[in-house]
């Protein structure tokens, strides 16, 4: 998993509350067995109409938000079913950070396991970021995980809180398997000792 230390990225807004996982990645695309390739289906039913035509009003279809790596949304982001495909789609599309006032618990946990930094800010702070994003084309945020602060080139400075364990996971680029493999030598020694004692 790619480590997350600092990100300077274009911000794309999805100005909706209760964005659920079926909106993030609709159920008809869950048959894929790889983790990759889901980005093309992100927010599929909001990006295209039933005839397959692009919906120009949706933010991710606008030229000014192409290449964004910071997703800005509203409360209870990632609610609904606990599909891990949702963070896979977000990451595959190019987002490494999601900012919202609150997240559904399972989605929030799945973000860390996939190298995405979900940041909880107050409603007022998120409102301000939406205004800044709308007012300035090409609006970027610098997300510094090491120092736990969000800044922009206009003087914005927002500290954010994060559990130390999750922070370290992202800084080191570790998922659960990677964490286990840090103890590979001890695991190997234990297995060898166990195998030796089992020999009759």
Secondary structure, DSSP 8 states (H G I E B T S, - for coil): ----SEEEEEEEEE--SS-BHHHHS-GGGTT--SSSS-GGGTTHHHHB-TTS-B-TTSGGGSGGGTT--EEEE-SSBTBSS--THHHHHHHHHT--EEEES-B-HHHHHHHHHTT-EEEE--HHHHHHHHHHHHHSTT-EEEEETTTTEEE-TTS-EEE----HHHHHHHHHT--HHHHHHTTHHHHHHHHHHHHHHH--
